[in-house]
Amino acid sequence: MKADIPIFSPPQVRKKFLKDDKALDNKLRGDISLFSISRIEEIHPYLSLPNKPFRNTAHGFILVLSGAVQMNIDVMSQTLKQNMLTFTPAGQANSIEAISPETTGFFVTFHEHFFDNSQLASGLKNFSDLLNPDNFPLFQLAGGLYESILSICKRMIYLYHESESNLFLIKHYLLTVLSELKPVFQEKRRAATESSSRLVTEFKNALLENIKSNPKPADLAEILNVSINHLNKVLKSATQLSTSEWIAKRQIIEAQISLKHSNSSVAEIAHHLGFDDPSYFSKFFRRHTKVTPSQYRRE
């Protein structure tokens, strides 16, 4: 493809979207490809907005304490306001459209390899539901949860600027943030059983990883080592969508992202998503969106 949604590491994000200024070295310290935490109000003056959509190699979250951050997540617009927190999982297409002048809060990024070579190396696996690009974990923080998350973020940024020797403590604090938010997120999804929820999360991960090969339901069932009937039953019960409907939904989202944010032709986009026949892809797109790919791009 000529210009698919680019994948950037945190250092590349800095180079691409932040103004070149030595002052940033004191705000984004150490190996930012693994971890960084910064205050929105301190980074905002250096940001070139709006930025174009990209996929980060690292996970992250944004905590807004005041003001507003307007974002695009895949093809969905989201405005973060006071005391709201959202995750930006690795691999998710997202961009920041605008930040209001009075906004305060925190930007945090962390790569899964940040936890390597420590007793915490397996800790991140417990939070795959929070870090799945299809789940859109969004929190309105209040009460004790708000105070706890805010206190941890303040502590992390203090340790981050004090010394690189504090990274081990920061890893613990970061996992604590995830631990605080996980039960809240799970409460929102209490209708699904634990086993079904795990399968849904694994299915979404497998779908995202294989979407460009135009997978069939049987292909994903085989990857997950379950029968296609069981997979369909769980997905229908937990999400009201079948395996085929989930595949089509993700294919349409990927196509919409490319149509809106790349210069690729419809044929190139079709090929990138595993469709051998561009004409069939156009019919498929129109069947699900009521418009042709070209019409969608012009809208």
Beta strands, then each sheet from edge to edge (+ up, - down):
strand 1: 7-8
strand 2: 35-39
strand 3: 54-56
strand 4: 59-66
strand 5: 69-73
strand 6: 76-80
strand 7: 84-87
strand 8: 93-99
strand 9: 104-110
strand 10: 138-140
sheet 1: 1+ 3+ 8- 5+ 6-
sheet 2: 2+ 9- 4+ 7- 10+
end
